Each structure stands twice: as C-alpha cells, then as structure tokens.
C-alpha cells in the first residue's frame, strides 16, 4: 500500500485527502497485523491447545448465535433495547 500511495502521489494522481485516506488504510492494516501477532502470543498462555469449543444452544450442536427467549421474530427488541438478529 505504501509503495502504491507513493507511486500515485509522484504521478500527481492523488489529492491530499486521498493521500490521507491511503495513509489511514496503511495504519489500520499495521494495527490489525499487530493485534493478530499479540493475540497469537496469548493463545499458548490460555492453555487450550486449540480453538475454543462452540457451545450448543437449544440442543442443536454447532448452532452459532445468541440464545433467544420470548422472541416473536427478527424485529423483537432485547431487554437492553437493541434489535435482536
């Protein structure tokens, strides 16, 4: 990304706002990589030796989602005020 930003800037194809947007993307990408590296270092410390198991909800193994109680459809509102999906 840095090389592309530099090349396009040298060619005069990027406005100052576009240069800033490119730089923001670079910073976000770098932060994401650092987060993954940090997370991977924490995995051995957790002692799980692998991925965390998915809890079965509603008696259906492998169901991935929040448990719903007393809902009548996708537009139901949770106790915290947010829409349930």
N, CA, C and O atoms as a Tinker XYZ file with bonds, in Angstrom:
   340  protein
     1  N      0.820000   -1.188000    0.000000    73     2
     2  CA     0.000000    0.000000    0.000000    64     1     3
     3  C      0.866000    1.255000    0.000000    63     2     4     5
     4  O      0.570000    2.232000   -0.687000    81     3
     5  N      1.927000    1.208000    0.775000    73     3     6
     6  CA     2.810000    2.370000    0.862000    64     5     7
     7  C      3.439000    2.669000   -0.494000    63     6     8     9
     8  O      3.509000    3.824000   -0.913000    81     7
     9  N      3.898000    1.615000   -1.180000    73     7    10
    10  CA     4.501000    1.811000   -2.497000    64     9    11
    11  C      3.490000    2.365000   -3.490000    63    10    12    13
    12  O      3.804000    3.262000   -4.273000    81    11
    13  N      2.284000    1.831000   -3.454000    73    11    14
    14  CA     1.235000    2.300000   -4.357000    64    13    15
    15  C      0.899000    3.764000   -4.088000    63    14    16    17
    16  O      0.756000    4.560000   -5.016000    81    15
    17  N      0.774000    4.110000   -2.805000    73    15    18
    18  CA     0.500000    5.507000   -2.441000    64    17    19
    19  C      1.607000    6.413000   -2.948000    63    18    20    21
    20  O      1.341000    7.474000   -3.513000    81    19
    21  N      2.855000    5.991000   -2.745000    73    19    22
    22  CA     3.993000    6.789000   -3.205000    64    21    23
    23  C      4.011000    6.952000   -4.713000    63    22    24    25
    24  O      4.264000    8.043000   -5.223000    81    23
    25  N      3.741000    5.865000   -5.429000    73    23    26
    26  CA     3.734000    5.910000   -6.892000    64    25    27
    27  C      2.649000    6.854000   -7.406000    63    26    28    29
    28  O      2.898000    7.688000   -8.276000    81    27
    29  N      1.446000    6.712000   -6.859000    73    27    30
    30  CA     0.336000    7.562000   -7.308000    64    29    31
    31  C      0.548000    9.024000   -6.926000    63    30    32    33
    32  O      0.145000    9.927000   -7.659000    81    31
    33  N      1.176000    9.252000   -5.783000    73    31    34
    34  CA     1.472000   10.623000   -5.358000    64    33    35
    35  C      2.497000   11.252000   -6.293000    63    34    36    37
    36  O      2.338000   12.398000   -6.714000    81    35
    37  N      3.559000   10.496000   -6.620000    73    35    38
    38  CA     4.587000   11.002000   -7.540000    64    37    39
    39  C      3.998000   11.330000   -8.911000    63    38    40    41
    40  O      4.446000   12.271000   -9.566000    81    39
    41  N      3.014000   10.575000   -9.341000    73    39    42
    42  CA     2.379000   10.817000  -10.639000    64    41    43
    43  C      1.365000   11.957000  -10.568000    63    42    44    45
    44  O      0.814000   12.372000  -11.587000    81    43
    45  N      1.126000   12.455000   -9.366000    73    43    46
    46  CA     0.191000   13.554000   -9.198000    64    45    47
    47  C     -1.268000   13.150000   -9.335000    63    46    48    49
    48  O     -2.119000   13.978000   -9.660000    81    47
    49  N     -1.555000   11.878000   -9.087000    73    47    50
    50  CA    -2.906000   11.363000   -9.256000    64    49    51
    51  C     -3.741000   11.388000   -7.976000    63    50    52    53
    52  O     -4.950000   11.158000   -8.015000    81    51
    53  N     -3.099000   11.665000   -6.851000    73    51    54
    54  CA    -3.827000   11.653000   -5.579000    64    53    55
    55  C     -3.925000   13.047000   -4.988000    63    54    56    57
    56  O     -2.941000   13.785000   -4.935000    81    55
    57  N     -5.108000   13.392000   -4.550000    73    55    58
    58  CA    -5.301000   14.657000   -3.841000    64    57    59
    59  C     -4.763000   14.483000   -2.417000    63    58    60    61
    60  O     -4.533000   13.356000   -1.980000    81    59
    61  N     -4.563000   15.581000   -1.694000    73    59    62
    62  CA    -4.123000   15.454000   -0.304000    64    61    63
    63  C     -5.088000   14.599000    0.540000    63    62    64    65
    64  O     -4.652000   13.864000    1.425000    81    63
    65  N     -6.377000   14.696000    0.267000    73    63    66
    66  CA    -7.352000   13.885000    1.002000    64    65    67
    67  C     -7.181000   12.402000    0.666000    63    66    68    69
    68  O     -7.279000   11.551000    1.550000    81    67
    69  N     -6.930000   12.094000   -0.595000    73    67    70
    70  CA    -6.716000   10.703000   -0.990000    64    69    71
    71  C     -5.433000   10.151000   -0.368000    63    70    72    73
    72  O     -5.391000    8.988000    0.033000    81    71
    73  N     -4.399000   10.967000   -0.286000    73    71    74
    74  CA    -3.142000   10.549000    0.348000    64    73    75
    75  C     -3.406000   10.229000    1.823000    63    74    76    77
    76  O     -2.923000    9.224000    2.344000    81    75
    77  N     -4.175000   11.090000    2.484000    73    75    78
    78  CA    -4.503000   10.859000    3.896000    64    77    79
    79  C     -5.329000    9.584000    4.057000    63    78    80    81
    80  O     -5.129000    8.837000    5.014000    81    79
    81  N     -6.257000    9.329000    3.128000    73    79    82
    82  CA    -7.071000    8.111000    3.202000    64    81    83
    83  C     -6.208000    6.874000    3.001000    63    82    84    85
    84  O     -6.399000    5.870000    3.687000    81    83
    85  N     -5.255000    6.935000    2.063000    73    83    86
    86  CA    -4.318000    5.835000    1.865000    64    85    87
    87  C     -3.537000    5.583000    3.149000    63    86    88    89
    88  O     -3.394000    4.439000    3.582000    81    87
    89  N     -3.035000    6.651000    3.751000    73    87    90
    90  CA    -2.235000    6.525000    4.975000    64    89    91
    91  C     -3.063000    5.925000    6.098000    63    90    92    93
    92  O     -2.564000    5.102000    6.865000    81    91
    93  N     -4.323000    6.329000    6.203000    73    91    94
    94  CA    -5.210000    5.762000    7.220000    64    93    95
    95  C     -5.358000    4.260000    7.006000    63    94    96    97
    96  O     -5.328000    3.492000    7.967000    81    95
    97  N     -5.516000    3.841000    5.774000    73    95    98
    98  CA    -5.610000    2.413000    5.467000    64    97    99
    99  C     -4.350000    1.665000    5.863000    63    98   100   101
   100  O     -4.416000    0.553000    6.386000    81    99
   101  N     -3.211000    2.277000    5.613000    73    99   102
   102  CA    -1.932000    1.664000    5.995000    64   101   103
   103  C     -1.846000    1.495000    7.513000    63   102   104   105
   104  O     -1.436000    0.443000    8.004000    81   103
   105  N     -2.236000    2.535000    8.248000    73   103   106
   106  CA    -2.184000    2.471000    9.714000    64   105   107
   107  C     -3.124000    1.406000   10.257000    63   106   108   109
   108  O     -2.767000    0.670000   11.177000    81   107
   109  N     -4.320000    1.321000    9.693000    73   107   110
   110  CA    -5.289000    0.304000   10.131000    64   109   111
   111  C     -4.758000   -1.096000    9.857000    63   110   112   113
   112  O     -4.893000   -1.989000   10.693000    81   111
   113  N     -4.157000   -1.289000    8.693000    73   111   114
   114  CA    -3.598000   -2.583000    8.332000    64   113   115
   115  C     -2.474000   -2.979000    9.284000    63   114   116   117
   116  O     -2.416000   -4.118000    9.748000    81   115
   117  N     -1.589000   -2.039000    9.571000    73   115   118
   118  CA    -0.488000   -2.304000   10.501000    64   117   119
   119  C     -1.022000   -2.643000   11.892000    63   118   120   121
   120  O     -0.519000   -3.560000   12.541000    81   119
   121  N     -2.031000   -1.915000   12.351000    73   119   122
   122  CA    -2.622000   -2.179000   13.669000    64   121   123
   123  C     -3.267000   -3.560000   13.701000    63   122   124   125
   124  O     -3.154000   -4.271000   14.699000    81   123
   125  N     -3.935000   -3.943000   12.632000    73   123   126
   126  CA    -4.571000   -5.258000   12.566000    64   125   127
   127  C     -3.529000   -6.371000   12.641000    63   126   128   129
   128  O     -3.724000   -7.364000   13.343000    81   127
   129  N     -2.431000   -6.206000   11.923000    73   127   130
   130  CA    -1.363000   -7.204000   11.983000    64   129   131
   131  C     -0.777000   -7.303000   13.384000    63   130   132   133
   132  O     -0.538000   -8.404000   13.880000    81   131
   133  N     -0.544000   -6.159000   14.027000    73   131   134
   134  CA    -0.009000   -6.178000   15.400000    64   133   135
   135  C     -0.972000   -6.864000   16.348000    63   134   136   137
   136  O     -0.547000   -7.618000   17.224000    81   135
   137  N     -2.281000   -6.610000   16.184000    73   135   138
   138  CA    -3.268000   -7.237000   17.054000    64   137   139
   139  C     -3.231000   -8.751000   16.893000    63   138   140   141
   140  O     -3.271000   -9.478000   17.886000    81   139
   141  N     -3.155000   -9.237000   15.656000    73   139   142
   142  CA    -3.115000  -10.683000   15.424000    64   141   143
   143  C     -1.860000  -11.298000   16.021000    63   142   144   145
   144  O     -1.913000  -12.388000   16.590000    81   143
   145  N     -0.739000  -10.615000   15.898000    73   143   146
   146  CA     0.502000  -11.118000   16.495000    64   145   147
   147  C      0.366000  -11.202000   18.010000    63   146   148   149
   148  O      0.774000  -12.194000   18.614000    81   147
   149  N     -0.198000  -10.176000   18.622000    73   147   150
   150  CA    -0.404000  -10.175000   20.069000    64   149   151
   151  C     -1.356000  -11.285000   20.475000    63   150   152   153
   152  O     -1.110000  -11.980000   21.461000    81   151
   153  N     -2.431000  -11.461000   19.737000    73   151   154
   154  CA    -3.421000  -12.490000   20.036000    64   153   155
   155  C     -2.793000  -13.878000   19.948000    63   154   156   157
   156  O     -3.037000  -14.725000   20.807000    81   155
   157  N     -1.986000  -14.116000   18.915000    73   155   158
   158  CA    -1.325000  -15.412000   18.761000    64   157   159
   159  C     -0.376000  -15.696000   19.919000    63   158   160   161
   160  O     -0.236000  -16.846000   20.335000    81   159
   161  N      0.277000  -14.661000   20.444000    73   159   162
   162  CA     1.162000  -14.869000   21.597000    64   161   163
   163  C      0.371000  -15.257000   22.843000    63   162   164   165
   164  O      0.888000  -15.955000   23.715000    81   163
   165  N     -0.868000  -14.812000   22.927000    73   163   166
   166  CA    -1.702000  -15.116000   24.090000    64   165   167
   167  C     -2.287000  -16.523000   24.047000    63   166   168   169
   168  O     -2.633000  -17.068000   25.095000    81   167
   169  N     -2.408000  -17.123000   22.876000    73   167   170
   170  CA    -3.028000  -18.442000   22.759000    64   169   171
   171  C     -2.344000  -19.506000   23.609000    63   170   172   173
   172  O     -3.039000  -20.230000   24.322000    81   171
   173  N     -1.018000  -19.640000   23.571000    73   171   174
   174  CA    -0.394000  -20.658000   24.424000    64   173   175
   175  C     -0.632000  -20.388000   25.910000    63   174   176   177
   176  O     -0.737000  -21.330000   26.697000    81   175
   177  N     -0.717000  -19.133000   26.299000    73   175   178
   178  CA    -0.938000  -18.789000   27.700000    64   177   179
   179  C     -2.328000  -19.206000   28.156000    63   178   180   181
   180  O     -2.534000  -19.472000   29.340000    81   179
   181  N     -3.284000  -19.268000   27.238000    73   179   182
   182  CA    -4.640000  -19.660000   27.598000    64   181   183
   183  C     -4.710000  -21.144000   27.936000    63   182   184   185
   184  O     -5.626000  -21.579000   28.633000    81   183
   185  N     -3.744000  -21.927000   27.445000    73   183   186
   186  CA    -3.676000  -23.333000   27.798000    64   185   187
   187  C     -4.723000  -24.204000   27.139000    63   186   188   189
   188  O     -4.922000  -25.343000   27.561000    81   187
   189  N     -5.393000  -23.709000   26.128000    73   187   190
   190  CA    -6.425000  -24.516000   25.492000    64   189   191
   191  C     -5.846000  -25.483000   24.485000    63   190   192   193
   192  O     -6.433000  -26.532000   24.221000    81   191
   193  N     -4.704000  -25.145000   23.923000    73   191   194
   194  CA    -4.094000  -26.026000   22.955000    64   193   195
   195  C     -4.836000  -26.070000   21.627000    63   194   196   197
   196  O     -4.513000  -26.899000   20.777000    81   195
   197  N     -5.799000  -25.221000   21.430000    73   195   198
   198  CA    -6.554000  -25.205000   20.176000    64   197   199
   199  C     -7.639000  -24.165000   20.232000    63   198   200   201
   200  O     -7.578000  -23.218000   21.017000    81   199
   201  N     -8.623000  -24.351000   19.398000    73   199   202
   202  CA    -9.704000  -23.392000   19.361000    64   201   203
   203  C    -10.701000  -23.673000   20.470000    63   202   204   205
   204  O    -10.811000  -24.801000   20.950000    81   203
   205  N    -11.412000  -22.658000   20.865000    73   203   206
   206  CA   -12.428000  -22.809000   21.904000    64   205   207
   207  C    -13.645000  -23.515000   21.325000    63   206   208   209
   208  O    -14.038000  -23.238000   20.191000    81   207
   209  N    -14.241000  -24.414000   22.080000    73   207   210
   210  CA   -15.422000  -25.114000   21.572000    64   209   211
   211  C    -16.619000  -24.177000   21.486000    63   210   212   213
   212  O    -16.728000  -23.208000   22.238000    81   211
   213  N    -17.507000  -24.485000   20.559000    73   211   214
   214  CA   -18.743000  -23.726000   20.415000    64   213   215
   215  C    -19.788000  -24.401000   21.282000    63   214   216   217
   216  O    -20.013000  -25.606000   21.175000    81   215
   217  N    -20.435000  -23.608000   22.153000    73   215   218
   218  CA   -21.487000  -24.172000   22.995000    64   217   219
   219  C    -22.703000  -24.481000   22.147000    63   218   220   221
   220  O    -23.031000  -23.745000   21.217000    81   219
   221  N    -23.360000  -25.567000   22.474000    73   219   222
   222  CA   -24.603000  -25.900000   21.788000    64   221   223
   223  C    -25.737000  -25.124000   22.442000    63   222   224   225
   224  O    -25.885000  -25.135000   23.664000    81   223
   225  N    -26.532000  -24.455000   21.625000    73   223   226
   226  CA   -27.686000  -23.713000   22.102000    64   225   227
   227  C    -28.943000  -24.402000   21.612000    63   226   228   229
   228  O    -28.980000  -24.921000   20.496000    81   227
   229  N    -29.941000  -24.408000   22.420000    73   227   230
   230  CA   -31.223000  -25.008000   22.054000    64   229   231
   231  C    -31.081000  -26.479000   21.690000    63   230   232   233
   232  O    -31.892000  -27.001000   20.926000    81   231
   233  N    -30.074000  -27.153000   22.217000    73   231   234
   234  CA   -29.903000  -28.572000   21.969000    64   233   235
   235  C    -29.411000  -28.908000   20.575000    63   234   236   237
   236  O    -29.358000  -30.083000   20.211000    81   235
   237  N    -29.053000  -27.921000   19.794000    73   235   238
   238  CA   -28.583000  -28.168000   18.429000    64   237   239
   239  C    -27.079000  -27.961000   18.363000    63   238   240   241
   240  O    -26.617000  -26.820000   18.396000    81   239
   241  N    -26.298000  -29.042000   18.270000    73   239   242
   242  CA   -24.841000  -28.895000   18.203000    64   241   243
   243  C    -24.435000  -28.036000   17.012000    63   242   244   245
   244  O    -24.968000  -28.189000   15.913000    81   243
   245  N    -23.502000  -27.145000   17.238000    73   243   246
   246  CA   -22.966000  -26.317000   16.178000    64   245   247
   247  C    -23.791000  -25.081000   15.854000    63   246   248   249
   248  O    -23.406000  -24.306000   14.978000    81   247
   249  N    -24.900000  -24.877000   16.525000    73   247   250
   250  CA   -25.695000  -23.671000   16.298000    64   249   251
   251  C    -24.894000  -22.494000   16.804000    63   250   252   253
   252  O    -24.495000  -22.478000   17.968000    81   251
   253  N    -24.650000  -21.515000   15.965000    73   251   254
   254  CA   -23.851000  -20.359000   16.363000    64   253   255
   255  C    -24.735000  -19.132000   16.376000    63   254   256   257
   256  O    -25.101000  -18.612000   15.322000    81   255
   257  N    -25.069000  -18.682000   17.531000    73   255   258
   258  CA   -25.896000  -17.500000   17.644000    64   257   259
   259  C    -26.256000  -17.262000   19.090000    63   258   260   261
   260  O    -25.914000  -18.056000   19.966000    81   259
   261  N    -26.951000  -16.162000   19.338000    73   259   262
   262  CA   -27.361000  -15.844000   20.696000    64   261   263
   263  C    -28.621000  -16.614000   21.038000    63   262   264   265
   264  O    -29.469000  -16.866000   20.183000    81   263
   265  N    -28.724000  -16.975000   22.284000    73   263   266
   266  CA   -29.943000  -17.623000   22.749000    64   265   267
   267  C    -31.049000  -16.575000   22.796000    63   266   268   269
   268  O    -30.846000  -15.463000   23.284000    81   267
   269  N    -32.197000  -16.937000   22.292000    73   267   270
   270  CA   -33.332000  -16.024000   22.296000    64   269   271
   271  C    -34.395000  -16.566000   23.229000    63   270   272   273
   272  O    -34.680000  -17.764000   23.237000    81   271
   273  N    -34.967000  -15.696000   23.998000    73   271   274
   274  CA   -36.059000  -16.101000   24.877000    64   273   275
   275  C    -37.224000  -15.167000   24.661000    63   274   276   277
   276  O    -37.075000  -13.947000   24.721000    81   275
   277  N    -38.385000  -15.741000   24.411000    73   275   278
   278  CA   -39.589000  -14.941000   24.287000    64   277   279
   279  C    -39.623000  -14.021000   23.092000    63   278   280   281
   280  O    -40.231000  -12.953000   23.160000    81   279
   281  N    -38.985000  -14.405000   21.990000    73   279   282
   282  CA   -38.997000  -13.552000   20.806000    64   281   283
   283  C    -40.091000  -14.010000   19.864000    63   282   284   285
   284  O    -40.450000  -15.188000   19.837000    81   283
   285  N    -40.612000  -13.086000   19.103000    73   283   286
   286  CA   -41.639000  -13.442000   18.137000    64   285   287
   287  C    -41.169000  -13.239000   16.708000    63   286   288   289
   288  O    -41.926000  -13.495000   15.772000    81   287
   289  N    -39.954000  -12.791000   16.522000    73   287   290
   290  CA   -39.440000  -12.600000   15.180000    64   289   291
   291  C    -38.195000  -11.746000   15.170000    63   290   292   293
   292  O    -37.704000  -11.346000   16.226000    81   291
   293  N    -37.674000  -11.460000   13.972000    73   291   294
   294  CA   -36.405000  -10.712000   13.887000    64   293   295
   295  C    -36.504000   -9.276000   14.353000    63   294   296   297
   296  O    -35.475000   -8.641000   14.587000    81   295
   297  N    -37.714000   -8.739000   14.497000    73   295   298
   298  CA   -37.850000   -7.350000   14.928000    64   297   299
   299  C    -38.020000   -7.211000   16.425000    63   298   300   301
   300  O    -38.263000   -6.110000   16.919000    81   299
   301  N    -37.898000   -8.296000   17.151000    73   299   302
   302  CA   -38.047000   -8.229000   18.596000    64   301   303
   303  C    -36.945000   -7.404000   19.204000    63   302   304   305
   304  O    -35.818000   -7.408000   18.710000    81   303
   305  N    -37.252000   -6.697000   20.267000    73   303   306
   306  CA   -36.280000   -5.845000   20.937000    64   305   307
   307  C    -35.841000   -6.540000   22.214000    63   306   308   309
   308  O    -36.662000   -7.032000   22.988000    81   307
   309  N    -34.508000   -6.570000   22.423000    73   307   310
   310  CA   -33.970000   -7.208000   23.620000    64   309   311
   311  C    -34.183000   -6.318000   24.831000    63   310   312   313
   312  O    -34.584000   -5.159000   24.724000    81   311
   313  N    -33.900000   -6.903000   25.985000    73   311   314
   314  CA   -34.054000   -6.140000   27.231000    64   313   315
   315  C    -33.129000   -4.941000   27.286000    63   314   316   317
   316  O    -33.424000   -3.954000   27.960000    81   315
   317  N    -32.000000   -5.023000   26.573000    73   315   318
   318  CA   -31.050000   -3.899000   26.578000    64   317   319
   319  C    -31.458000   -2.819000   25.592000    63   318   320   321
   320  O    -30.814000   -1.772000   25.519000    81   319
   321  N    -32.536000   -3.064000   24.820000    73   319   322
   322  CA   -33.017000   -2.033000   23.923000    64   321   323
   323  C    -32.602000   -2.205000   22.487000    63   322   324   325
   324  O    -33.111000   -1.494000   21.620000    81   323
   325  N    -31.681000   -3.135000   22.191000    73   323   326
   326  CA   -31.240000   -3.321000   20.817000    64   325   327
   327  C    -32.081000   -4.345000   20.095000    63   326   328   329
   328  O    -32.721000   -5.190000   20.720000    81   327
   329  N    -32.079000   -4.270000   18.789000    73   327   330
   330  CA   -32.803000   -5.257000   17.989000    64   329   331
   331  C    -32.062000   -6.562000   17.991000    63   330   332   333
   332  O    -30.836000   -6.574000   17.885000    81   331
   333  N    -32.763000   -7.649000   18.106000    73   331   334
   334  CA   -32.153000   -8.974000   18.037000    64   333   335
   335  C    -32.137000   -9.423000   16.607000    63   334   336   337
   336  O    -33.063000   -9.159000   15.841000    81   335
   337  N    -31.067000  -10.109000   16.254000    73   335   338
   338  CA   -30.959000  -10.632000   14.891000    64   337   339
   339  C    -30.662000  -12.094000   14.914000    63   338   340
   340  O    -30.535000  -12.715000   13.859000    81   339
